[in-house]
Amino acid sequence: MTTLTILPAGLTTEVAAGTNLLQAIIAAGANVATKCGGEAKCGACHIFVTEGRKGVSKMGTAENGKLDTIVGVGSKSRLACQVSVLGTEPVTVELLGALSGF
């Protein structure tokens, strides 16, 4: 288990290793969009992993390709639907724009 913190809502939850990040965010009660069913096709679940990037899975080809088409992508960008929590260190994510709820 590891700690997942979701900003800007300030939600914190314990997450088991191997858990999909999108599912963990939704289970914690945060509002996250997804239109493609987790297939890295829509980019709606674009988030920033602000802390603990070594605590999540590496980026795959589909995720990298989709991120290349999204405006506002940075070095901390990930698609929540494509990320698994490794359980090795706490992870903090920031929900962006309309996803943030603010």
C-alpha positions as CSV (number, residue, x, y, z in Angstrom):
1,M,0.0,0.0,0.0
2,T,1.0,3.5,-0.7
3,T,-0.5,7.0,-0.1
4,L,-2.1,8.8,-3.1
5,T,-2.8,12.5,-2.7
6,I,-5.1,14.2,-5.2
7,L,-4.8,18.0,-5.7
8,P,-6.3,20.5,-5.7
9,A,-9.0,18.7,-3.7
10,G,-6.6,17.6,-1.0
11,L,-7.9,14.1,-1.0
12,T,-5.7,11.4,0.4
13,T,-6.2,7.6,0.2
14,E,-4.3,4.4,0.5
15,V,-3.8,2.5,-2.7
16,A,-2.6,-1.1,-3.3
17,A,0.3,-1.8,-5.6
18,G,-0.9,-2.5,-9.1
19,T,-4.0,-0.3,-8.9
20,N,-4.9,1.7,-12.0
21,L,-4.5,5.4,-11.2
22,L,-7.8,6.5,-12.8
23,Q,-9.7,3.9,-10.8
24,A,-8.0,5.0,-7.6
25,I,-8.8,8.7,-8.2
26,I,-12.4,7.9,-8.9
27,A,-12.6,5.6,-5.8
28,A,-11.2,8.4,-3.7
29,G,-14.2,10.6,-4.8
30,A,-12.4,12.9,-7.2
31,N,-14.1,14.0,-10.4
32,V,-12.2,12.7,-13.5
33,A,-13.3,12.5,-17.1
34,T,-12.9,9.5,-19.3
35,K,-14.5,9.1,-22.7
36,C,-12.6,6.2,-24.2
37,G,-12.8,3.6,-21.5
38,G,-9.2,3.7,-20.5
39,E,-7.7,3.1,-24.0
40,A,-5.5,6.2,-24.2
41,K,-7.5,7.5,-27.1
42,C,-9.3,10.6,-25.7
43,G,-6.8,12.3,-23.4
44,A,-9.6,13.4,-21.1
45,C,-7.8,11.9,-18.0
46,H,-4.6,14.0,-18.5
47,I,-3.1,14.7,-15.1
48,F,0.2,15.8,-13.6
49,V,2.1,13.5,-11.4
50,T,3.7,16.1,-9.2
51,E,5.4,13.9,-6.6
52,G,6.4,10.2,-6.6
53,R,6.9,9.7,-10.3
54,K,9.1,6.7,-9.5
55,G,6.1,5.2,-7.7
56,V,4.1,4.8,-10.9
57,S,4.5,2.6,-14.0
58,K,6.5,3.8,-17.0
59,M,4.9,5.4,-20.0
60,G,3.9,3.2,-22.8
61,T,3.7,3.9,-26.6
62,A,0.0,4.5,-26.7
63,E,0.1,7.0,-23.8
64,N,3.1,8.8,-25.2
65,G,1.5,9.1,-28.6
66,K,-1.7,10.5,-27.2
67,L,0.1,13.0,-25.0
68,D,1.9,14.3,-28.1
69,T,-1.5,15.5,-29.3
70,I,-2.6,17.4,-26.2
71,V,-2.0,21.1,-25.5
72,G,-0.4,21.9,-22.2
73,V,1.6,18.7,-21.7
74,G,4.7,18.9,-19.6
75,S,7.3,16.6,-18.1
76,K,4.9,15.6,-15.3
77,S,2.0,14.8,-17.7
78,R,0.4,11.3,-17.7
79,L,-2.9,9.8,-18.7
80,A,-4.4,8.4,-15.5
81,C,-6.0,5.5,-17.4
82,Q,-2.6,4.2,-18.4
83,V,-0.8,4.5,-15.0
84,S,-0.4,1.8,-12.4
85,V,0.6,2.6,-8.8
86,L,3.8,0.6,-8.0
87,G,3.5,1.0,-4.2
88,T,7.1,1.9,-3.8
89,E,6.6,5.6,-2.7
90,P,3.8,8.0,-2.0
91,V,2.3,9.6,-5.2
92,T,0.7,13.1,-5.6
93,V,-1.3,14.0,-8.7
94,E,-2.9,17.2,-9.8
95,L,-6.1,17.2,-11.6
96,L,-6.2,19.8,-14.4
97,G,-8.7,22.4,-15.6
98,A,-12.3,21.2,-15.5
99,L,-11.2,18.0,-13.7
100,S,-10.0,19.9,-10.7
101,G,-13.6,20.8,-9.6
102,F,-12.5,24.4,-8.8
